[in-house]
Amino acid sequence: MEYVRTLFGNTTPSVLPYQVGETMAVAGVPVVVGGAGNEGVALGDTTTGSVDLVGITEDTATLATAQSGTTDPSARVSVVIDPNAVYRARMLGGAAANTALTLLTVTTASTDGLTVTTASEWSSPTYDEGAVWCYSGANVSSARKITSVSSTAGTVTVAFTHDIAVGDRFLRAPFVGSPVGMEAQFVQLSTNLDAVDASVAVDTDNNNFRVVELLLGDNSNDGQNNSHVLLSPFDSIFAAGGSI
């Protein structure tokens, strides 16, 4: 993840250094309050939870606790602390770093532009209330909210402009945001905590980040590897009523 702006448009982040309570090997990850007995900030709780979020790191640091005889052993990491910050995260097709989004090829035409039928599963994990967008075909770059799913199809309520033809290709994500729509949804982070796993079910029960905006790529810009989501913290300790 990387800082983009605040919800109010400020592009200069508020950054503070914090001693780490564990090694931070990857930049752009959420860190939370370490708690009693911990030397400093800790990595986000899980891929689905960031309770008592301090912010997002801008660099890395390696935990050291023993005297070296010459230098201060404490290690610090730079953290964007703004509770109104908006971060950009790459969408992945799985939990592992650099996993491309899965391309879905249409197997049955839709002459009303309402159904994207493919050989892939849509209901388990469910993409109901997520987003689908055209990677290649007559509707390229157009996106819609998914309003129902079956084992082989995602259905939208607002039709795509053109018929959906056999061979057209689509991408999807288990969340929505501007310009597609808005729901009270969360995301699941990648194993490294620096990107978003878009291969999982729609999530309304966790507490890490809300979706602000979708930056959806297509075949003109390698959308499989170049689609992003803009996120804002849900449980920052610096927000009014932070849960500490």
C-alpha positions as CSV (number, residue, x, y, z in Angstrom):
1,M,0.0,0.0,0.0
2,E,1.1,3.6,-0.6
3,Y,-0.3,6.9,0.6
4,V,-2.2,8.8,-2.1
5,R,-4.1,11.6,-0.3
6,T,-6.5,12.2,2.5
7,L,-10.3,12.0,2.1
8,F,-10.1,15.8,2.0
9,G,-7.5,16.0,-0.8
10,N,-4.3,16.8,1.1
11,T,-1.4,15.1,-0.6
12,T,1.2,15.6,2.1
13,P,1.1,12.7,4.6
14,S,1.5,13.0,8.4
15,V,4.4,10.7,9.2
16,L,6.0,9.8,12.6
17,P,8.8,7.4,13.5
18,Y,8.0,4.5,15.8
19,Q,10.1,1.9,17.4
20,V,9.2,-1.6,16.1
21,G,8.2,-4.5,18.2
22,E,8.9,-7.0,15.4
23,T,10.8,-6.9,12.1
24,M,9.0,-5.0,9.3
25,A,10.4,-6.6,6.2
26,V,8.0,-5.1,3.7
27,A,7.0,-1.4,3.3
28,G,3.4,-0.3,2.9
29,V,1.9,-2.5,5.5
30,P,-0.5,-1.7,8.4
31,V,1.0,-1.5,11.9
32,V,-1.0,-1.6,15.1
33,V,-0.5,-0.8,18.8
34,G,2.0,-3.4,20.2
35,G,0.4,-3.6,23.6
36,A,1.8,-4.4,27.0
37,G,5.2,-6.1,27.0
38,N,5.8,-5.3,23.3
39,E,8.8,-3.2,22.3
40,G,6.9,-1.1,19.8
41,V,4.4,-1.2,17.0
42,A,3.3,-4.5,15.6
43,L,2.2,-5.8,12.2
44,G,-1.5,-5.7,11.5
45,D,-3.4,-8.4,13.4
46,T,-4.3,-10.6,10.4
47,T,-5.2,-10.2,6.7
48,T,-8.7,-9.3,7.7
49,G,-8.2,-7.2,10.9
50,S,-6.2,-4.1,11.9
51,V,-7.6,-3.2,15.3
52,D,-6.1,-0.1,16.9
53,L,-4.3,0.8,13.6
54,V,-1.4,3.3,14.0
55,G,-0.9,3.7,10.3
56,I,0.9,2.4,7.2
57,T,4.6,2.0,7.0
58,E,6.7,3.9,4.4
59,D,9.9,1.9,4.9
60,T,11.3,-1.2,6.6
61,A,13.1,-2.0,9.9
62,T,14.7,-5.0,11.5
63,L,14.1,-5.7,15.2
64,A,17.1,-5.8,17.4
65,T,17.1,-6.0,21.2
66,A,20.7,-6.6,22.3
67,Q,23.5,-4.1,22.8
68,S,25.9,-3.7,19.9
69,G,28.5,-1.7,21.8
70,T,28.6,1.1,19.3
71,T,25.0,2.0,18.1
72,D,21.6,2.3,19.4
73,P,19.9,-1.2,18.9
74,S,16.4,0.3,18.7
75,A,15.0,0.2,15.1
76,R,12.3,2.6,13.9
77,V,9.9,2.6,11.0
78,S,8.2,5.7,9.4
79,V,4.4,5.5,9.7
80,V,1.7,7.5,8.0
81,I,-0.6,8.2,10.9
82,D,-3.5,10.2,9.4
83,P,-6.9,8.5,10.1
84,N,-8.3,10.2,7.0
85,A,-5.5,8.9,4.7
86,V,-6.4,7.1,1.5
87,Y,-4.0,4.4,0.4
88,R,-3.6,2.6,-3.0
89,A,-3.3,-1.1,-2.9
90,R,-2.9,-3.5,-5.9
91,M,-5.6,-6.1,-6.4
92,L,-4.2,-9.6,-6.5
93,G,-5.7,-12.9,-7.8
94,G,-4.7,-14.7,-4.6
95,A,-2.9,-14.2,-1.3
96,A,0.7,-14.4,-2.7
97,A,2.6,-11.4,-3.9
98,N,2.4,-10.5,-7.6
99,T,-0.5,-13.0,-8.3
100,A,-2.3,-11.7,-11.4
101,L,-6.1,-11.3,-11.3
102,T,-7.9,-14.2,-12.9
103,L,-9.3,-13.5,-16.4
104,L,-12.9,-14.8,-16.9
105,T,-13.9,-15.7,-20.5
106,V,-17.6,-15.5,-21.4
107,T,-19.0,-18.9,-22.4
108,T,-22.6,-17.9,-23.1
109,A,-23.7,-14.7,-24.8
110,S,-26.0,-12.2,-23.0
111,T,-28.1,-10.1,-25.5
112,D,-29.5,-7.9,-22.7
113,G,-26.0,-7.1,-21.2
114,L,-27.0,-8.3,-17.7
115,T,-25.2,-11.6,-17.3
116,V,-21.6,-12.5,-17.3
117,T,-21.5,-16.3,-17.7
118,T,-18.1,-18.1,-17.5
119,A,-16.6,-21.4,-16.5
120,S,-15.5,-20.0,-13.1
121,E,-17.4,-20.2,-9.9
122,W,-19.2,-17.0,-8.7
123,S,-21.1,-18.1,-5.6
124,S,-18.4,-19.9,-3.6
125,P,-16.6,-17.8,-2.7
126,T,-19.4,-15.4,-3.4
127,Y,-18.9,-12.2,-5.4
128,D,-22.5,-11.1,-4.8
129,E,-22.4,-7.2,-4.2
130,G,-18.9,-7.1,-5.7
131,A,-17.7,-5.5,-8.9
132,V,-17.2,-6.9,-12.4
133,W,-15.6,-5.0,-15.3
134,C,-14.8,-5.8,-18.9
135,Y,-11.2,-6.5,-19.8
136,S,-11.7,-7.0,-23.5
137,G,-14.7,-6.9,-25.8
138,A,-17.3,-4.3,-26.8
139,N,-17.8,-3.2,-23.2
140,V,-14.1,-2.8,-22.4
141,S,-13.4,-0.6,-19.4
142,S,-17.0,-0.5,-18.3
143,A,-17.8,-1.7,-14.7
144,R,-21.0,-2.7,-12.9
145,K,-22.0,-3.9,-9.4
146,I,-22.8,-7.6,-9.2
147,T,-26.3,-7.9,-7.7
148,S,-26.7,-11.7,-7.8
149,V,-24.6,-14.8,-8.5
150,S,-24.9,-18.4,-9.5
151,S,-22.3,-21.1,-9.8
152,T,-21.5,-20.0,-13.4
153,A,-22.6,-16.4,-13.6
154,G,-22.6,-12.9,-12.1
155,T,-25.7,-10.8,-12.8
156,V,-25.9,-7.0,-12.8
157,T,-29.0,-4.8,-12.6
158,V,-27.7,-1.9,-14.8
159,A,-27.0,-3.5,-18.2
160,F,-23.7,-3.2,-19.9
161,T,-24.0,-0.9,-22.9
162,H,-23.4,-3.6,-25.5
163,D,-24.3,-7.2,-25.7
164,I,-21.9,-9.5,-23.9
165,A,-20.4,-11.9,-26.5
166,V,-18.8,-15.3,-26.2
167,G,-15.1,-14.8,-25.8
168,D,-15.3,-11.4,-24.1
169,R,-13.2,-11.3,-21.0
170,F,-13.9,-9.8,-17.6
171,L,-12.3,-9.2,-14.2
172,R,-14.0,-9.0,-10.8
173,A,-13.4,-8.0,-7.2
174,P,-15.3,-8.8,-4.0
175,F,-16.0,-5.2,-3.1
176,V,-17.3,-2.0,-4.7
177,G,-16.4,1.7,-4.5
178,S,-16.5,4.8,-6.7
179,P,-17.5,4.9,-9.5
180,V,-19.3,1.5,-9.3
181,G,-21.1,2.0,-6.0
182,M,-20.7,1.8,-2.2
183,E,-21.3,-0.8,0.4
184,A,-20.2,-1.3,4.1
185,Q,-17.4,-3.8,3.0
186,F,-13.9,-4.6,4.0
187,V,-11.0,-6.2,2.2
188,Q,-8.7,-9.1,2.8
189,L,-5.0,-8.3,2.6
190,S,-2.4,-10.4,0.9
191,T,0.0,-12.6,2.9
192,N,2.6,-9.7,3.0
193,L,-0.2,-7.3,4.1
194,D,0.8,-4.8,1.4
195,A,-1.9,-5.6,-1.3
196,V,-5.5,-6.9,-1.5
197,D,-6.6,-10.4,-2.2
198,A,-9.4,-10.1,-4.7
199,S,-10.0,-13.9,-5.0
200,V,-12.0,-14.1,-1.7
201,A,-15.6,-13.7,-0.8
202,V,-17.3,-10.3,-0.2
203,D,-16.5,-9.3,3.4
204,T,-18.8,-7.2,5.6
205,D,-17.7,-8.5,9.0
206,N,-14.1,-7.4,9.7
207,N,-12.5,-4.2,10.6
208,N,-9.5,-3.2,8.6
209,F,-10.1,-0.9,5.6
210,R,-13.1,0.6,3.8
211,V,-13.1,0.8,0.0
212,V,-13.1,4.4,-1.3
213,E,-12.5,4.0,-5.1
214,L,-11.7,1.4,-7.7
215,L,-9.0,1.9,-10.3
216,L,-9.8,-0.7,-12.8
217,G,-7.4,-1.8,-15.6
218,D,-8.2,-3.6,-18.9
219,N,-6.3,-5.0,-21.8
220,S,-5.0,-1.6,-22.7
221,N,-2.9,-1.4,-19.5
222,D,-2.5,-5.0,-18.3
223,G,-5.4,-4.8,-16.0
224,Q,-4.7,-8.3,-14.6
225,N,-1.6,-6.8,-12.9
226,N,-2.6,-3.1,-12.9
227,S,-5.9,-2.8,-11.1
228,H,-5.9,-1.1,-7.7
229,V,-8.3,-0.2,-4.9
230,L,-8.1,3.0,-2.8
231,L,-8.6,2.3,0.9
232,S,-9.2,4.3,4.1
233,P,-8.6,3.0,7.7
234,F,-11.6,1.8,9.7
235,D,-10.1,1.6,13.2
236,S,-7.4,4.2,13.5
237,I,-6.3,5.1,17.1
238,F,-6.1,8.7,15.9
239,A,-9.7,8.9,14.9
240,A,-12.3,10.4,17.2
241,G,-13.4,7.5,19.4
242,G,-10.4,5.3,18.5
243,S,-10.8,2.0,20.3
244,I,-7.8,2.2,22.6
